[in-house]
């Protein structure tokens, strides 16, 4: 029987297979498997699991009798049919040593060494899962390890005493027993070689492909330290964290699944658009078009809170060569930089990106990586940059504030114009040539730099433009529709629409919340919307509905089912809202045909015109950014 999780492990019995799964994959944070058990009639169980414990419980409840019969059938040729089904669900799945000439306890030293190595790896993965999954401090982890070690020691030593009493023999009469149950055994002290932070990090580097983040000094500052008469100014370094991207790529390419995905590619054979590699832009790209396996780096910028009132900023990246269904998972996203917000304001984005850009320039010229298939040369560059609107604008060198005169990264529109025009054809788009001209004017005219900066909406030329295959004005800084739609236009319109219908007494605020609390969300239950209080509905913040992006997506799709029976189907506000939901569906569709962007362009223009007519409210910059989505949808 073969393990489909690692594909290079096979055993003769189902019992050993499940022990292997528990030992090697059970603590994996992205554990996912299908039962796959076939009963006597040949029917295959397709139940899926995200936890090894739920998988064991499923076998115990659904297949106990069938598993017992299969185990007996598999072991009958060896004359051993005494193993019971409960062995299959052993919580400590140890690979047994099978030798016709020896008793089970008389295992070869090599087998014991392998068991010790596997146990140490499982312990290391357990520590990682505990610390990172529960956000524990190192001191808390150390205390837990000490308590667990004491518990393991007591349990194993007591097990040895009970075993001697049951067999009524001395320890010396059973070869190897003392080595298994004494206080220096790997079973009594599973964390002996990884009990400190230093030992844990050493193990992660050696066996788990851990990449050490680098602390890079930006400059120095002075802070007051001490108290009273000992109070004095102390010089401290100002640093940010960088995770070397080439080292991360090397480890990713050493993973057979990732390497195979990159080399195979995932371009569609039909004309449908599912990913960047299906677009005309990919085919004519100077690097990706000529090297089908060139690494596509998607850079993402966002804020994060680490119990710090000053806040922090992080830049992340992922590889676009991986299929979208895997690329969107958390495991596929890698940290690039981490910097505190005050330092970012002082030193700027270009200084923070400098080490990453230096590495990516090497990648553009070609880097030879040691992969699972030997030495292979890869090329690559940044394909896109995305993030929230202020962050994306800042990274690309454009005006950061939505209140800026030139507020768009894609065109040269002004704030008054976005209230009147709702189709891209009415605006002058930014191009690499025009953007280069604007940046040159800033450099050549320092005395009137502010004037040019406001006129063109540009603060500086971004360090990203120093790359050979990237230009911030060439459709590469793409809008993040999560921010623009799910945290922008959709909650804004939903709030206005609900307030309108409440004011016409079709239903009340309490009716909405009652319907929401009693609604069966089905498979959307993971993102159940929060109650809509009157305070939220009447708040001055136009896009605030008290929902996360995923909750807003669920609420938008489920509202027609909840309240549709209260509203006349020809009501203009309702028709407008349903059209907006159609737009949202098209924007977030995993696959579209080549005609979809043109149709979406018409829908967005009609919807924005109707919004202004119905609600007499101002058009937000996030709403203007949507008019560029159809063109970028066809490109990316």
Secondary structure, 3 states (H helix, E strand, C coil): CECCCCCCCECCCHHHHHHHHHHHHCCCCCCCEECCCECCCCCECCCEECCHHHHHHHHHHHCHHHHHHHHHHHHHHHCCCCCCHHHHHCCCCCCCCCCCCCCCCCCCHHHHHHHHHHHHHHHHHHHHHHHHHCCCCHHHHHHHHHHHHHHHHHHHHHHHHHHHHHHCCCHHHCCCHHHHHCCCCCCCCCCHHHCCHHHHHHHHHHHCCCCCCEEEEEEEEEEEECCHHHCEEEEEEEEEEECCHHHHHHHHHCCHHHHHHHHHCCCCCCCCECCHHHCHHHHCCCCCCCCCCCEEEEEEEEEECCCCCCCEEEEEEEECCCCHHHHCCHHHCEEEEEEEHHHHHHHHHHHHHHHHHHHHHHHHHCEEEEECCEEEEECEEEEEEEECHHHHHHHHCECCCCCCCCCCCCECCCCCHHHCCCCHHHCCECCHHHHHHHHHHHHHCHHHHHHHHHHHCECCCCHHHHCCCCCHHHHHECCCHHHHHHHHHHHHHHHHHHHHHHHCCCCCHHHHHHHHHHCCCHHHHHHCCCCCCHHHHCCCCCCCCCCCHHHHHHHHHHHHHHHHHHCCCCCHHHHHHHHHHHHHHHHCCCCECCCHHHHHHHHHHHHHHHHHHHHCCCCCHHHHHHHHHHHHHHHC
